[in-house]
Amino acid sequence: MEIKPNTLEWPDAYKLLIGSVLPRPIAFVSTCDEDGNTNLAPFSFFTGICADPLLVCFAPMISSADGEKKDTLINIEKTKEFVINVVSEEFVQQMNDTAIEYEPGIDEFQEAGFTKQDSTTVRPPRVKESKVHLECELHELLHFGDQPGAGSLVIGKVRLVNVQDDLYVDGRIDTEKLNPIGRMAGPTYTKAIAKTFQLQRKQGKA
């Protein structure tokens, strides 16, 4: 079957996308506005870009409810800072509670029962319950349309990585102790360490 995305309504194209690109890690992004009011929201269009400079990116979509930018994006546009908190299974339900589209000014930290922890290099707080935090400054921001179904690409330069002490062993993060979760299609999530196997990378250029 061949499907041309431009023949579909955006919700149907979106289903194809999230059913093809998976599992997806979750960027649990904390931001604050110019007055210091905080916001917290999960995004599953998230990945790393490169190590030098250390860049990561996530892609917030235009809100399907009102066609407006998400509060997270608005805050980053104004303050140029954010924190990506890695999601572990231990607080996945609380994380899901922050996906509700609250009115601007509502503090998702408080609504979902998360604890704010001061960051070291940026204004937005970390999620204390998270075991790994990426403190980021905005590196580049790209927009792709302004209607529901469209979105933006937020590229962040990681200024500091904060790792829970017992997770960091011989220069590596212990994935089993981190216990991260990923997003599948629809309401389905997956445990990153449920079934793993190893492959040795072959030499040569791609």
Secondary structure, 3 states (H helix, E strand, C coil): CCCCHHHCCHHHHHHHHHHHCCCEECEEEEEECCCCCEEEEEECCEEEEEECCEEEEECCECCCCCCCCCHHHHHHHHHCEEEEEECEHHHHHHHHHCCCCCCCCCCHHHHHCCCEECCCCCCCCEECCCCEEEEEEEEEEEEECCCCCCEEEEEEEEEEEEECHHHEECCEECHHHHCEEEECCCCCEEECCCCCCCCCCCCCCC
